[in-house]
Amino acid sequence: MSKVERVTTVKNELLDIFMSINVAEHEKRSRSAAQRNLRARRGIELHQEFKQLERDIAELDDDEKH
């Protein structure tokens, strides 16, 4: 194997390693973003559930006063 072939092989291996690292980092960022979105959505759902409970309780209080 000539020097040029070896250099080309090493370059290709380094490129493969670099691309693998980029893919892994992208997947990690995607998973983190998905988890943040799920937490945010659940937080919004909980907020809405509490607001609905407050309205339901307020209605019960009003019914008892009449």
PDB file of N, CA, C, O and CB in Angstrom:
ATOM      1  N   MET A   1       0.847  -1.169   0.000  1.00  0.00           N
ATOM      2  CA  MET A   1       0.000   0.000   0.000  1.00  0.00           C
ATOM      3  C   MET A   1       0.899   1.241   0.000  1.00  0.00           C
ATOM      4  O   MET A   1       1.830   1.358   0.797  1.00  0.00           O
ATOM      5  CB  MET A   1      -0.967  -0.007   1.225  1.00  0.00           C
ATOM      6  N   SER A   2       0.595   2.148  -0.905  1.00  0.00           N
ATOM      7  CA  SER A   2       1.421   3.350  -1.019  1.00  0.00           C
ATOM      8  C   SER A   2       1.039   4.355   0.072  1.00  0.00           C
ATOM      9  O   SER A   2       0.022   4.220   0.752  1.00  0.00           O
ATOM     10  CB  SER A   2       1.266   3.989  -2.424  1.00  0.00           C
ATOM     11  N   LYS A   3       1.891   5.355   0.207  1.00  0.00           N
ATOM     12  CA  LYS A   3       1.646   6.382   1.211  1.00  0.00           C
ATOM     13  C   LYS A   3       0.334   7.108   0.930  1.00  0.00           C
ATOM     14  O   LYS A   3      -0.423   7.409   1.853  1.00  0.00           O
ATOM     15  CB  LYS A   3       2.808   7.382   1.251  1.00  0.00           C
ATOM     16  N   VAL A   4       0.071   7.381  -0.323  1.00  0.00           N
ATOM     17  CA  VAL A   4      -1.157   8.085  -0.695  1.00  0.00           C
ATOM     18  C   VAL A   4      -2.377   7.251  -0.305  1.00  0.00           C
ATOM     19  O   VAL A   4      -3.361   7.782   0.211  1.00  0.00           O
ATOM     20  CB  VAL A   4      -1.174   8.392  -2.215  1.00  0.00           C
ATOM     21  N   GLU A   5      -2.306   5.957  -0.552  1.00  0.00           N
ATOM     22  CA  GLU A   5      -3.423   5.072  -0.196  1.00  0.00           C
ATOM     23  C   GLU A   5      -3.629   5.028   1.310  1.00  0.00           C
ATOM     24  O   GLU A   5      -4.761   5.037   1.793  1.00  0.00           O
ATOM     25  CB  GLU A   5      -3.180   3.655  -0.730  1.00  0.00           C
ATOM     26  N   ARG A   6      -2.518   4.979   2.050  1.00  0.00           N
ATOM     27  CA  ARG A   6      -2.622   4.954   3.520  1.00  0.00           C
ATOM     28  C   ARG A   6      -3.199   6.254   4.053  1.00  0.00           C
ATOM     29  O   ARG A   6      -4.035   6.246   4.956  1.00  0.00           O
ATOM     30  CB  ARG A   6      -1.249   4.697   4.154  1.00  0.00           C
ATOM     31  N   VAL A   7      -2.749   7.375   3.489  1.00  0.00           N
ATOM     32  CA  VAL A   7      -3.280   8.676   3.917  1.00  0.00           C
ATOM     33  C   VAL A   7      -4.776   8.750   3.601  1.00  0.00           C
ATOM     34  O   VAL A   7      -5.564   9.226   4.418  1.00  0.00           O
ATOM     35  CB  VAL A   7      -2.515   9.846   3.219  1.00  0.00           C
ATOM     36  N   THR A   8      -5.151   8.287   2.439  1.00  0.00           N
ATOM     37  CA  THR A   8      -6.560   8.288   2.049  1.00  0.00           C
ATOM     38  C   THR A   8      -7.374   7.395   2.987  1.00  0.00           C
ATOM     39  O   THR A   8      -8.479   7.762   3.388  1.00  0.00           O
ATOM     40  CB  THR A   8      -6.719   7.816   0.586  1.00  0.00           C
ATOM     41  N   THR A   9      -6.842   6.246   3.332  1.00  0.00           N
ATOM     42  CA  THR A   9      -7.525   5.336   4.250  1.00  0.00           C
ATOM     43  C   THR A   9      -7.702   5.982   5.620  1.00  0.00           C
ATOM     44  O   THR A   9      -8.779   5.914   6.212  1.00  0.00           O
ATOM     45  CB  THR A   9      -6.744   4.018   4.382  1.00  0.00           C
ATOM     46  N   VAL A  10      -6.640   6.608   6.116  1.00  0.00           N
ATOM     47  CA  VAL A  10      -6.721   7.278   7.415  1.00  0.00           C
ATOM     48  C   VAL A  10      -7.728   8.428   7.365  1.00  0.00           C
ATOM     49  O   VAL A  10      -8.511   8.607   8.298  1.00  0.00           O
ATOM     50  CB  VAL A  10      -5.333   7.802   7.842  1.00  0.00           C
ATOM     51  N   LYS A  11      -7.712   9.202   6.287  1.00  0.00           N
ATOM     52  CA  LYS A  11      -8.669  10.294   6.137  1.00  0.00           C
ATOM     53  C   LYS A  11     -10.099   9.761   6.161  1.00  0.00           C
ATOM     54  O   LYS A  11     -10.968  10.325   6.826  1.00  0.00           O
ATOM     55  CB  LYS A  11      -8.408  11.064   4.832  1.00  0.00           C
ATOM     56  N   ASN A  12     -10.335   8.678   5.434  1.00  0.00           N
ATOM     57  CA  ASN A  12     -11.668   8.089   5.389  1.00  0.00           C
ATOM     58  C   ASN A  12     -12.105   7.575   6.770  1.00  0.00           C
ATOM     59  O   ASN A  12     -13.258   7.740   7.168  1.00  0.00           O
ATOM     60  CB  ASN A  12     -11.702   6.949   4.367  1.00  0.00           C
ATOM     61  N   GLU A  13     -11.168   6.955   7.486  1.00  0.00           N
ATOM     62  CA  GLU A  13     -11.492   6.464   8.828  1.00  0.00           C
ATOM     63  C   GLU A  13     -11.812   7.620   9.770  1.00  0.00           C
ATOM     64  O   GLU A  13     -12.754   7.540  10.558  1.00  0.00           O
ATOM     65  CB  GLU A  13     -10.330   5.633   9.389  1.00  0.00           C
ATOM     66  N   LEU A  14     -11.024   8.699   9.688  1.00  0.00           N
ATOM     67  CA  LEU A  14     -11.293   9.874  10.514  1.00  0.00           C
ATOM     68  C   LEU A  14     -12.648  10.500  10.175  1.00  0.00           C
ATOM     69  O   LEU A  14     -13.386  10.916  11.067  1.00  0.00           O
ATOM     70  CB  LEU A  14     -10.179  10.908  10.337  1.00  0.00           C
ATOM     71  N   LEU A  15     -12.966  10.563   8.892  1.00  0.00           N
ATOM     72  CA  LEU A  15     -14.259  11.091   8.478  1.00  0.00           C
ATOM     73  C   LEU A  15     -15.397  10.225   9.016  1.00  0.00           C
ATOM     74  O   LEU A  15     -16.406  10.750   9.487  1.00  0.00           O
ATOM     75  CB  LEU A  15     -14.335  11.180   6.949  1.00  0.00           C
ATOM     76  N   ASP A  16     -15.240   8.905   8.947  1.00  0.00           N
ATOM     77  CA  ASP A  16     -16.253   7.986   9.485  1.00  0.00           C
ATOM     78  C   ASP A  16     -16.440   8.201  10.985  1.00  0.00           C
ATOM     79  O   ASP A  16     -17.567   8.223  11.477  1.00  0.00           O
ATOM     80  CB  ASP A  16     -15.856   6.521   9.207  1.00  0.00           C
ATOM     81  N   ILE A  17     -15.340   8.359  11.702  1.00  0.00           N
ATOM     82  CA  ILE A  17     -15.413   8.590  13.148  1.00  0.00           C
ATOM     83  C   ILE A  17     -16.122   9.906  13.429  1.00  0.00           C
ATOM     84  O   ILE A  17     -17.001   9.977  14.288  1.00  0.00           O
ATOM     85  CB  ILE A  17     -13.999   8.596  13.779  1.00  0.00           C
ATOM     86  N   PHE A  18     -15.738  10.938  12.706  1.00  0.00           N
ATOM     87  CA  PHE A  18     -16.354  12.251  12.883  1.00  0.00           C
ATOM     88  C   PHE A  18     -17.853  12.199  12.608  1.00  0.00           C
ATOM     89  O   PHE A  18     -18.643  12.764  13.364  1.00  0.00           O
ATOM     90  CB  PHE A  18     -15.688  13.278  11.967  1.00  0.00           C
ATOM     91  N   MET A  19     -18.245  11.529  11.537  1.00  0.00           N
ATOM     92  CA  MET A  19     -19.667  11.419  11.191  1.00  0.00           C
ATOM     93  C   MET A  19     -20.422  10.630  12.256  1.00  0.00           C
ATOM     94  O   MET A  19     -21.555  10.976  12.589  1.00  0.00           O
ATOM     95  CB  MET A  19     -19.839  10.747   9.812  1.00  0.00           C
ATOM     96  N   SER A  20     -19.819   9.589  12.790  1.00  0.00           N
ATOM     97  CA  SER A  20     -20.452   8.796  13.847  1.00  0.00           C
ATOM     98  C   SER A  20     -20.683   9.641  15.096  1.00  0.00           C
ATOM     99  O   SER A  20     -21.736   9.561  15.728  1.00  0.00           O
ATOM    100  CB  SER A  20     -19.591   7.571  14.189  1.00  0.00           C
ATOM    101  N   ILE A  21     -19.696  10.440  15.436  1.00  0.00           N
ATOM    102  CA  ILE A  21     -19.823  11.320  16.603  1.00  0.00           C
ATOM    103  C   ILE A  21     -20.949  12.321  16.379  1.00  0.00           C
ATOM    104  O   ILE A  21     -21.755  12.562  17.277  1.00  0.00           O
ATOM    105  CB  ILE A  21     -18.492  12.060  16.885  1.00  0.00           C
ATOM    106  N   ASN A  22     -21.006  12.900  15.191  1.00  0.00           N
ATOM    107  CA  ASN A  22     -22.061  13.865  14.880  1.00  0.00           C
ATOM    108  C   ASN A  22     -23.443  13.228  14.961  1.00  0.00           C
ATOM    109  O   ASN A  22     -24.379  13.835  15.481  1.00  0.00           O
ATOM    110  CB  ASN A  22     -21.844  14.457  13.491  1.00  0.00           C
ATOM    111  N   VAL A  23     -23.572  12.019  14.454  1.00  0.00           N
ATOM    112  CA  VAL A  23     -24.857  11.320  14.495  1.00  0.00           C
ATOM    113  C   VAL A  23     -25.254  11.057  15.948  1.00  0.00           C
ATOM    114  O   VAL A  23     -26.405  11.267  16.328  1.00  0.00           O
ATOM    115  CB  VAL A  23     -24.787   9.986  13.697  1.00  0.00           C
ATOM    116  N   ALA A  24     -24.306  10.601  16.749  1.00  0.00           N
ATOM    117  CA  ALA A  24     -24.594  10.321  18.160  1.00  0.00           C
ATOM    118  C   ALA A  24     -25.012  11.592  18.896  1.00  0.00           C
ATOM    119  O   ALA A  24     -25.953  11.573  19.690  1.00  0.00           O
ATOM    120  CB  ALA A  24     -23.367   9.694  18.845  1.00  0.00           C
ATOM    121  N   GLU A  25     -24.316  12.690  18.635  1.00  0.00           N
ATOM    122  CA  GLU A  25     -24.658  13.963  19.276  1.00  0.00           C
ATOM    123  C   GLU A  25     -26.046  14.437  18.836  1.00  0.00           C
ATOM    124  O   GLU A  25     -26.818  14.940  19.652  1.00  0.00           O
ATOM    125  CB  GLU A  25     -23.599  15.035  18.943  1.00  0.00           C
ATOM    126  N   HIS A  26     -26.356  14.280  17.571  1.00  0.00           N
ATOM    127  CA  HIS A  26     -27.663  14.673  17.054  1.00  0.00           C
ATOM    128  C   HIS A  26     -28.773  13.847  17.712  1.00  0.00           C
ATOM    129  O   HIS A  26     -29.805  14.390  18.108  1.00  0.00           O
ATOM    130  CB  HIS A  26     -27.707  14.508  15.519  1.00  0.00           C
ATOM    131  N   GLU A  27     -28.560  12.546  17.826  1.00  0.00           N
ATOM    132  CA  GLU A  27     -29.553  11.683  18.464  1.00  0.00           C
ATOM    133  C   GLU A  27     -29.758  12.066  19.925  1.00  0.00           C
ATOM    134  O   GLU A  27     -30.885  12.066  20.421  1.00  0.00           O
ATOM    135  CB  GLU A  27     -29.127  10.216  18.361  1.00  0.00           C
ATOM    136  N   LYS A  28     -28.671  12.390  20.607  1.00  0.00           N
ATOM    137  CA  LYS A  28     -28.762  12.794  22.015  1.00  0.00           C
ATOM    138  C   LYS A  28     -29.550  14.098  22.145  1.00  0.00           C
ATOM    139  O   LYS A  28     -30.409  14.220  23.017  1.00  0.00           O
ATOM    140  CB  LYS A  28     -27.349  12.957  22.629  1.00  0.00           C
ATOM    141  N   ARG A  29     -29.260  15.066  21.283  1.00  0.00           N
ATOM    142  CA  ARG A  29     -29.994  16.337  21.311  1.00  0.00           C
ATOM    143  C   ARG A  29     -31.473  16.121  20.998  1.00  0.00           C
ATOM    144  O   ARG A  29     -32.341  16.747  21.607  1.00  0.00           O
ATOM    145  CB  ARG A  29     -29.384  17.333  20.307  1.00  0.00           C
ATOM    146  N   SER A  30     -31.749  15.241  20.054  1.00  0.00           N
ATOM    147  CA  SER A  30     -33.143  14.958  19.698  1.00  0.00           C
ATOM    148  C   SER A  30     -33.895  14.333  20.869  1.00  0.00           C
ATOM    149  O   SER A  30     -35.039  14.695  21.146  1.00  0.00           O
ATOM    150  CB  SER A  30     -33.206  14.028  18.479  1.00  0.00           C
ATOM    151  N   ARG A  31     -33.246  13.392  21.554  1.00  0.00           N
ATOM    152  CA  ARG A  31     -33.886  12.763  22.720  1.00  0.00           C
ATOM    153  C   ARG A  31     -34.124  13.794  23.821  1.00  0.00           C
ATOM    154  O   ARG A  31     -35.185  13.799  24.445  1.00  0.00           O
ATOM    155  CB  ARG A  31     -33.017  11.598  23.258  1.00  0.00           C
ATOM    156  N   SER A  32     -33.149  14.661  24.062  1.00  0.00           N
ATOM    157  CA  SER A  32     -33.303  15.702  25.082  1.00  0.00           C
ATOM    158  C   SER A  32     -34.443  16.641  24.725  1.00  0.00           C
ATOM    159  O   SER A  32     -35.240  17.007  25.589  1.00  0.00           O
ATOM    160  CB  SER A  32     -31.998  16.496  25.248  1.00  0.00           C
ATOM    161  N   ALA A  33     -34.528  17.027  23.477  1.00  0.00           N
ATOM    162  CA  ALA A  33     -35.597  17.925  23.039  1.00  0.00           C
ATOM    163  C   ALA A  33     -36.955  17.252  23.206  1.00  0.00           C
ATOM    164  O   ALA A  33     -37.915  17.889  23.638  1.00  0.00           O
ATOM    165  CB  ALA A  33     -35.387  18.348  21.571  1.00  0.00           C
ATOM    166  N   ALA A  34     -37.038  15.984  22.870  1.00  0.00           N
ATOM    167  CA  ALA A  34     -38.304  15.260  23.018  1.00  0.00           C
ATOM    168  C   ALA A  34     -38.706  15.182  24.484  1.00  0.00           C
ATOM    169  O   ALA A  34     -39.880  15.351  24.812  1.00  0.00           O
ATOM    170  CB  ALA A  34     -38.192  13.843  22.421  1.00  0.00           C
ATOM    171  N   GLN A  35     -37.752  14.930  25.365  1.00  0.00           N
ATOM    172  CA  GLN A  35     -38.056  14.866  26.795  1.00  0.00           C
ATOM    173  C   GLN A  35     -38.509  16.224  27.321  1.00  0.00           C
ATOM    174  O   GLN A  35     -39.452  16.296  28.109  1.00  0.00           O
ATOM    175  CB  GLN A  35     -36.833  14.379  27.581  1.00  0.00           C
ATOM    176  N   ARG A  36     -37.849  17.304  26.895  1.00  0.00           N
ATOM    177  CA  ARG A  36     -38.260  18.649  27.318  1.00  0.00           C
ATOM    178  C   ARG A  36     -39.678  18.954  26.840  1.00  0.00           C
ATOM    179  O   ARG A  36     -40.486  19.515  27.579  1.00  0.00           O
ATOM    180  CB  ARG A  36     -37.278  19.711  26.778  1.00  0.00           C
ATOM    181  N   ASN A  37     -39.965  18.579  25.601  1.00  0.00           N
ATOM    182  CA  ASN A  37     -41.306  18.823  25.065  1.00  0.00           C
ATOM    183  C   ASN A  37     -42.363  18.041  25.841  1.00  0.00           C
ATOM    184  O   ASN A  37     -43.440  18.564  26.124  1.00  0.00           O
ATOM    185  CB  ASN A  37     -41.362  18.448  23.579  1.00  0.00           C
ATOM    186  N   LEU A  38     -42.058  16.797  26.182  1.00  0.00           N
ATOM    187  CA  LEU A  38     -43.006  15.996  26.957  1.00  0.00           C
ATOM    188  C   LEU A  38     -43.246  16.600  28.334  1.00  0.00           C
ATOM    189  O   LEU A  38     -44.386  16.670  28.796  1.00  0.00           O
ATOM    190  CB  LEU A  38     -42.498  14.563  27.098  1.00  0.00           C
ATOM    191  N   ARG A  39     -42.172  17.037  28.991  1.00  0.00           N
ATOM    192  CA  ARG A  39     -42.321  17.673  30.316  1.00  0.00           C
ATOM    193  C   ARG A  39     -43.141  18.947  30.209  1.00  0.00           C
ATOM    194  O   ARG A  39     -44.008  19.203  31.045  1.00  0.00           O
ATOM    195  CB  ARG A  39     -40.939  17.988  30.935  1.00  0.00           C
ATOM    196  N   ALA A  40     -42.875  19.738  29.194  1.00  0.00           N
ATOM    197  CA  ALA A  40     -43.619  20.992  29.017  1.00  0.00           C
ATOM    198  C   ALA A  40     -45.096  20.698  28.756  1.00  0.00           C
ATOM    199  O   ALA A  40     -45.974  21.329  29.345  1.00  0.00           O
ATOM    200  CB  ALA A  40     -43.021  21.824  27.849  1.00  0.00           C
ATOM    201  N   ARG A  41     -45.362  19.749  27.882  1.00  0.00           N
ATOM    202  CA  ARG A  41     -46.754  19.415  27.572  1.00  0.00           C
ATOM    203  C   ARG A  41     -47.475  18.901  28.812  1.00  0.00           C
ATOM    204  O   ARG A  41     -48.624  19.269  29.059  1.00  0.00           O
ATOM    205  CB  ARG A  41     -46.820  18.366  26.449  1.00  0.00           C
ATOM    206  N   ARG A  42     -46.807  18.050  29.596  1.00  0.00           N
ATOM    207  CA  ARG A  42     -47.428  17.528  30.813  1.00  0.00           C
ATOM    208  C   ARG A  42     -47.658  18.652  31.824  1.00  0.00           C
ATOM    209  O   ARG A  42     -48.670  18.659  32.525  1.00  0.00           O
ATOM    210  CB  ARG A  42     -46.552  16.420  31.436  1.00  0.00           C
ATOM    211  N   GLY A  43     -46.734  19.591  31.899  1.00  0.00           N
ATOM    212  CA  GLY A  43     -46.917  20.737  32.782  1.00  0.00           C
ATOM    213  C   GLY A  43     -48.137  21.554  32.387  1.00  0.00           C
ATOM    214  O   GLY A  43     -48.904  21.989  33.246  1.00  0.00           O
ATOM    215  N   ILE A  44     -48.315  21.759  31.101  1.00  0.00           N
ATOM    216  CA  ILE A  44     -49.483  22.498  30.613  1.00  0.00           C
ATOM    217  C   ILE A  44     -50.758  21.726  30.926  1.00  0.00           C
ATOM    218  O   ILE A  44     -51.755  22.310  31.352  1.00  0.00           O
ATOM    219  CB  ILE A  44     -49.373  22.760  29.092  1.00  0.00           C
ATOM    220  N   GLU A  45     -50.724  20.404  30.714  1.00  0.00           N
ATOM    221  CA  GLU A  45     -51.905  19.585  31.018  1.00  0.00           C
ATOM    222  C   GLU A  45     -52.252  19.653  32.506  1.00  0.00           C
ATOM    223  O   GLU A  45     -53.421  19.779  32.869  1.00  0.00           O
ATOM    224  CB  GLU A  45     -51.667  18.121  30.599  1.00  0.00           C
ATOM    225  N   LEU A  46     -51.240  19.570  33.358  1.00  0.00           N
ATOM    226  CA  LEU A  46     -51.493  19.655  34.800  1.00  0.00           C
ATOM    227  C   LEU A  46     -52.089  21.009  35.174  1.00  0.00           C
ATOM    228  O   LEU A  46     -53.012  21.088  35.984  1.00  0.00           O
ATOM    229  CB  LEU A  46     -50.195  19.417  35.587  1.00  0.00           C
ATOM    230  N   HIS A  47     -51.559  22.061  34.584  1.00  0.00           N
ATOM    231  CA  HIS A  47     -52.085  23.405  34.855  1.00  0.00           C
ATOM    232  C   HIS A  47     -53.560  23.478  34.466  1.00  0.00           C
ATOM    233  O   HIS A  47     -54.383  23.993  35.223  1.00  0.00           O
ATOM    234  CB  HIS A  47     -51.270  24.481  34.085  1.00  0.00           C
ATOM    235  N   GLN A  48     -53.886  22.964  33.291  1.00  0.00           N
ATOM    236  CA  GLN A  48     -55.276  22.980  32.838  1.00  0.00           C
ATOM    237  C   GLN A  48     -56.163  22.124  33.742  1.00  0.00           C
ATOM    238  O   GLN A  48     -57.297  22.503  34.032  1.00  0.00           O
ATOM    239  CB  GLN A  48     -55.369  22.485  31.390  1.00  0.00           C
ATOM    240  N   GLU A  49     -55.652  20.969  34.189  1.00  0.00           N
ATOM    241  CA  GLU A  49     -56.420  20.114  35.084  1.00  0.00           C
ATOM    242  C   GLU A  49     -56.697  20.822  36.412  1.00  0.00           C
ATOM    243  O   GLU A  49     -57.810  20.738  36.932  1.00  0.00           O
ATOM    244  CB  GLU A  49     -55.676  18.797  35.329  1.00  0.00           C
ATOM    245  N   PHE A  50     -55.709  21.510  36.962  1.00  0.00           N
ATOM    246  CA  PHE A  50     -55.901  22.237  38.214  1.00  0.00           C
ATOM    247  C   PHE A  50     -56.910  23.380  38.040  1.00  0.00           C
ATOM    248  O   PHE A  50     -57.752  23.616  38.907  1.00  0.00           O
ATOM    249  CB  PHE A  50     -54.557  22.787  38.720  1.00  0.00           C
ATOM    250  N   LYS A  51     -56.811  24.075  36.921  1.00  0.00           N
ATOM    251  CA  LYS A  51     -57.767  25.160  36.665  1.00  0.00           C
ATOM    252  C   LYS A  51     -59.185  24.600  36.575  1.00  0.00           C
ATOM    253  O   LYS A  51     -60.124  25.193  37.105  1.00  0.00           O
ATOM    254  CB  LYS A  51     -57.403  25.919  35.360  1.00  0.00           C
ATOM    255  N   GLN A  52     -59.339  23.459  35.905  1.00  0.00           N
ATOM    256  CA  GLN A  52     -60.655  22.845  35.793  1.00  0.00           C
ATOM    257  C   GLN A  52     -61.164  22.405  37.168  1.00  0.00           C
ATOM    258  O   GLN A  52     -62.342  22.580  37.476  1.00  0.00           O
ATOM    259  CB  GLN A  52     -60.607  21.645  34.830  1.00  0.00           C
ATOM    260  N   LEU A  53     -60.298  21.844  37.980  1.00  0.00           N
ATOM    261  CA  LEU A  53     -60.688  21.454  39.334  1.00  0.00           C
ATOM    262  C   LEU A  53     -61.127  22.662  40.147  1.00  0.00           C
ATOM    263  O   LEU A  53     -62.118  22.602  40.875  1.00  0.00           O
ATOM    264  CB  LEU A  53     -59.533  20.741  40.037  1.00  0.00           C
ATOM    265  N   GLU A  54     -60.387  23.762  40.021  1.00  0.00           N
ATOM    266  CA  GLU A  54     -60.770  24.984  40.729  1.00  0.00           C
ATOM    267  C   GLU A  54     -62.158  25.448  40.292  1.00  0.00           C
ATOM    268  O   GLU A  54     -62.969  25.845  41.129  1.00  0.00           O
ATOM    269  CB  GLU A  54     -59.735  26.098  40.482  1.00  0.00           C
ATOM    270  N   ARG A  55     -62.438  25.402  38.992  1.00  0.00           N
ATOM    271  CA  ARG A  55     -63.763  25.806  38.507  1.00  0.00           C
ATOM    272  C   ARG A  55     -64.846  24.863  39.036  1.00  0.00           C
ATOM    273  O   ARG A  55     -65.919  25.303  39.449  1.00  0.00           O
ATOM    274  CB  ARG A  55     -63.789  25.832  36.961  1.00  0.00           C
ATOM    275  N   ASP A  56     -64.547  23.549  39.019  1.00  0.00           N
ATOM    276  CA  ASP A  56     -65.518  22.569  39.511  1.00  0.00           C
ATOM    277  C   ASP A  56     -65.811  22.787  40.994  1.00  0.00           C
ATOM    278  O   ASP A  56     -66.965  22.716  41.416  1.00  0.00           O
ATOM    279  CB  ASP A  56     -65.002  21.141  39.280  1.00  0.00           C
ATOM    280  N   ILE A  57     -64.778  23.048  41.778  1.00  0.00           N
ATOM    281  CA  ILE A  57     -64.954  23.284  43.212  1.00  0.00           C
ATOM    282  C   ILE A  57     -65.730  24.570  43.439  1.00  0.00           C
ATOM    283  O   ILE A  57     -66.597  24.623  44.311  1.00  0.00           O
ATOM    284  CB  ILE A  57     -63.590  23.348  43.928  1.00  0.00           C
ATOM    285  N   ALA A  58     -65.433  25.603  42.669  1.00  0.00           N
ATOM    286  CA  ALA A  58     -66.149  26.873  42.795  1.00  0.00           C
ATOM    287  C   ALA A  58     -67.625  26.683  42.482  1.00  0.00           C
ATOM    288  O   ALA A  58     -68.476  27.267  43.153  1.00  0.00           O
ATOM    289  CB  ALA A  58     -65.540  27.936  41.864  1.00  0.00           C
ATOM    290  N   GLU A  59     -67.942  25.879  41.480  1.00  0.00           N
ATOM    291  CA  GLU A  59     -69.336  25.596  41.143  1.00  0.00           C
ATOM    292  C   GLU A  59     -70.027  24.850  42.277  1.00  0.00           C
ATOM    293  O   GLU A  59     -71.185  25.132  42.586  1.00  0.00           O
ATOM    294  CB  GLU A  59     -69.420  24.782  39.847  1.00  0.00           C
ATOM    295  N   LEU A  60     -69.340  23.909  42.895  1.00  0.00           N
ATOM    296  CA  LEU A  60     -69.912  23.188  44.030  1.00  0.00           C
ATOM    297  C   LEU A  60     -70.215  24.138  45.177  1.00  0.00           C
ATOM    298  O   LEU A  60     -71.269  24.046  45.805  1.00  0.00           O
ATOM    299  CB  LEU A  60     -68.962  22.083  44.499  1.00  0.00           C
ATOM    300  N   ASP A  61     -69.299  25.042  45.446  1.00  0.00           N
ATOM    301  CA  ASP A  61     -69.514  26.034  46.508  1.00  0.00           C
ATOM    302  C   ASP A  61     -70.733  26.894  46.201  1.00  0.00           C
ATOM    303  O   ASP A  61     -71.538  27.175  47.089  1.00  0.00           O
ATOM    304  CB  ASP A  61     -68.267  26.926  46.680  1.00  0.00           C
ATOM    305  N   ASP A  62     -70.870  27.314  44.938  1.00  0.00           N
ATOM    306  CA  ASP A  62     -72.019  28.140  44.543  1.00  0.00           C
ATOM    307  C   ASP A  62     -73.324  27.369  44.695  1.00  0.00           C
ATOM    308  O   ASP A  62     -74.326  27.927  45.144  1.00  0.00           O
ATOM    309  CB  ASP A  62     -71.862  28.623  43.091  1.00  0.00           C
ATOM    310  N   ASP A  63     -73.320  26.087  44.323  1.00  0.00           N
ATOM    311  CA  ASP A  63     -74.523  25.264  44.441  1.00  0.00           C
ATOM    312  C   ASP A  63     -74.929  25.102  45.900  1.00  0.00           C
ATOM    313  O   ASP A  63     -76.120  25.094  46.210  1.00  0.00           O
ATOM    314  CB  ASP A  63     -74.299  23.889  43.799  1.00  0.00           C
ATOM    315  N   GLU A  64     -73.985  24.976  46.778  1.00  0.00           N
ATOM    316  CA  GLU A  64     -74.283  24.786  48.205  1.00  0.00           C
ATOM    317  C   GLU A  64     -74.839  26.056  48.834  1.00  0.00           C
ATOM    318  O   GLU A  64     -75.598  25.981  49.800  1.00  0.00           O
ATOM    319  CB  GLU A  64     -73.025  24.344  48.958  1.00  0.00           C
ATOM    320  N   LYS A  65     -74.477  27.217  48.307  1.00  0.00           N
ATOM    321  CA  LYS A  65     -74.948  28.494  48.845  1.00  0.00           C
ATOM    322  C   LYS A  65     -76.413  28.735  48.499  1.00  0.00           C
ATOM    323  O   LYS A  65     -77.117  29.454  49.209  1.00  0.00           O
ATOM    324  CB  LYS A  65     -74.091  29.643  48.314  1.00  0.00           C
ATOM    325  N   HIS A  66     -76.865  28.133  47.408  1.00  0.00           N
ATOM    326  CA  HIS A  66     -78.257  28.358  46.971  1.00  0.00           C
ATOM    327  C   HIS A  66     -79.130  27.405  47.630  1.00  0.00           C
ATOM    328  O   HIS A  66     -80.341  27.419  47.406  1.00  0.00           O
ATOM    329  CB  HIS A  66     -78.420  28.244  45.479  1.00  0.00           C
TER     330      HIS A  66
END
